[in-house]
Amino acid sequence: MPRYMMRLFLGVAVWCTAALGLAMTPSTAAAQGFKVIVHNDVAAAEITTAALSNIFLKKDSKFPGGPEAVPVDLPASAPLRDVFSKAVHGRSTAAVVTFWQQQVFSGKDTPPPTKPTDEAVVAFVKGTPGAIGYVRDGTATDGVKVVKLK
């Protein structure tokens, strides 16, 4: 087989494998290995991915039909943050960090506060009215409410 045909075949095979992987990517938070948590004063039992993204990027300051939203993030170095960023924002953590650098530089806004661990995120959400965050699936969430990601 000529070399150019082999390259073409391999290129098509790689593209098809990547496309199949994207098509099979789970879209729910549980399938991604995280859960979304909110302060107990938040009435919502579920939230859309778009609404969650808008809250974390501070494009919306309130929950849909609800109170003021106070997002809290994990550090950029946390592997779960990259999973969350890709699932919710459709971007890598690096792209989200760049977005926030632009917002800060232009004087528009500052990023959500970060907490170093899942347990610290739970504590922040528990103690802050309107707070919303995300933690690994196995994390204890006593004192906060887990909401379904649609």
C-alpha positions as CSV (number, residue, x, y, z in Angstrom):
1,M,0.0,0.0,0.0
2,P,1.4,3.4,-0.9
3,R,2.6,5.6,2.0
4,Y,0.0,8.4,1.3
5,M,-2.8,5.9,1.4
6,M,-1.6,4.5,4.8
7,R,-1.5,8.0,6.2
8,L,-5.0,8.7,4.9
9,F,-6.3,5.4,6.4
10,L,-4.7,6.1,9.8
11,G,-6.0,9.7,9.8
12,V,-9.5,8.5,9.1
13,A,-9.2,5.8,11.7
14,V,-8.0,8.4,14.3
15,W,-10.8,10.8,13.4
16,C,-13.5,8.1,13.6
17,T,-12.2,6.9,17.0
18,A,-12.2,10.5,18.3
19,A,-15.7,11.1,17.0
20,L,-17.0,7.9,18.5
21,G,-15.4,8.8,21.9
22,L,-17.2,12.2,21.9
23,A,-20.5,10.6,20.9
24,M,-20.2,8.2,23.8
25,T,-19.1,10.9,26.4
26,P,-21.6,10.9,29.3
27,S,-23.3,14.2,29.9
28,T,-24.5,13.9,33.5
29,A,-22.6,14.9,36.5
30,A,-22.8,11.5,38.1
31,A,-21.4,9.9,34.9
32,Q,-18.5,12.4,35.1
33,G,-17.7,11.5,38.7
34,F,-18.9,14.7,40.4
35,K,-22.0,16.0,42.0
36,V,-23.3,19.6,42.2
37,I,-24.2,20.9,45.7
38,V,-26.0,23.9,46.9
39,H,-26.8,25.6,50.2
40,N,-30.0,24.3,51.8
41,D,-31.8,27.7,51.2
42,V,-31.7,27.1,47.4
43,A,-35.1,25.7,46.4
44,A,-34.0,24.2,43.1
45,A,-33.7,20.4,42.9
46,E,-32.1,20.5,39.5
47,I,-30.1,22.9,37.2
48,T,-29.2,22.8,33.6
49,T,-25.6,22.6,32.4
50,A,-26.1,26.0,30.7
51,A,-27.4,27.7,33.9
52,L,-24.6,26.1,35.9
53,S,-22.0,27.4,33.5
54,N,-23.5,30.9,33.5
55,I,-23.3,31.0,37.3
56,F,-19.7,29.8,37.5
57,L,-18.7,32.2,34.7
58,K,-20.7,34.9,36.5
59,K,-22.8,35.6,33.5
60,D,-25.8,35.1,35.7
61,S,-25.7,36.2,39.4
62,K,-28.9,34.4,40.5
63,F,-30.2,30.9,40.3
64,P,-33.0,30.5,37.7
65,G,-36.0,31.9,39.6
66,G,-34.1,31.9,42.9
67,P,-31.7,33.6,45.2
68,E,-28.3,35.2,44.6
69,A,-25.8,32.5,43.5
70,V,-22.3,32.3,45.1
71,P,-20.2,29.8,43.2
72,V,-17.1,28.2,44.7
73,D,-14.4,26.3,42.6
74,L,-11.7,23.9,43.3
75,P,-8.1,25.0,42.4
76,A,-7.1,25.0,38.8
77,S,-4.6,22.1,39.6
78,A,-7.4,19.8,40.8
79,P,-8.2,17.0,38.3
80,L,-11.9,17.2,39.2
81,R,-11.9,20.9,38.1
82,D,-10.8,19.9,34.6
83,V,-13.6,17.2,34.5
84,F,-16.1,19.9,35.7
85,S,-14.9,22.5,33.2
86,K,-15.1,20.2,30.3
87,A,-18.5,18.8,31.2
88,V,-20.1,22.1,32.2
89,H,-18.3,24.8,30.2
90,G,-17.2,22.7,27.3
91,R,-13.7,24.0,27.8
92,S,-10.5,23.0,29.6
93,T,-9.6,24.5,33.0
94,A,-6.8,26.4,31.2
95,A,-9.4,28.0,28.9
96,V,-11.5,29.0,31.9
97,V,-8.5,30.4,33.7
98,T,-7.7,32.4,30.5
99,F,-11.3,33.7,30.5
100,W,-11.0,34.9,34.1
101,Q,-7.6,36.5,33.4
102,Q,-9.3,38.5,30.7
103,Q,-12.2,39.5,32.9
104,V,-9.8,40.6,35.7
105,F,-7.5,42.5,33.3
106,S,-10.4,44.4,31.8
107,G,-11.9,45.2,35.2
108,K,-15.1,43.3,34.6
109,D,-15.2,40.7,37.3
110,T,-13.2,38.3,39.5
111,P,-13.4,34.5,39.5
112,P,-15.2,32.5,42.1
113,P,-13.2,31.8,45.2
114,T,-11.4,28.4,45.3
115,K,-11.2,25.9,48.1
116,P,-8.4,23.4,48.3
117,T,-10.5,20.2,48.9
118,D,-13.9,18.7,48.4
119,E,-14.5,18.9,52.2
120,A,-13.6,22.6,52.1
121,V,-16.1,23.2,49.3
122,V,-18.8,21.4,51.3
123,A,-18.1,23.5,54.3
124,F,-18.2,26.7,52.3
125,V,-21.5,25.8,50.6
126,K,-23.0,24.7,54.0
127,G,-22.0,28.1,55.6
128,T,-22.8,30.4,52.7
129,P,-26.4,31.2,51.7
130,G,-26.8,30.8,47.9
131,A,-23.6,28.9,47.6
132,I,-23.1,26.3,44.8
133,G,-20.1,24.0,44.2
134,Y,-19.1,20.6,43.0
135,V,-17.4,17.7,44.7
136,R,-16.3,14.1,43.9
137,D,-19.2,11.6,43.9
138,G,-18.0,9.9,47.1
139,T,-17.7,13.0,49.1
140,A,-19.9,13.3,52.2
141,T,-22.5,16.1,51.7
142,D,-24.1,16.3,55.1
143,G,-25.7,19.8,55.6
144,V,-26.0,20.7,51.9
145,K,-28.3,19.7,49.1
146,V,-27.3,17.7,46.0
147,V,-29.0,19.0,42.8
148,K,-29.5,17.1,39.6
149,L,-27.6,18.3,36.6
150,K,-29.8,18.3,33.5
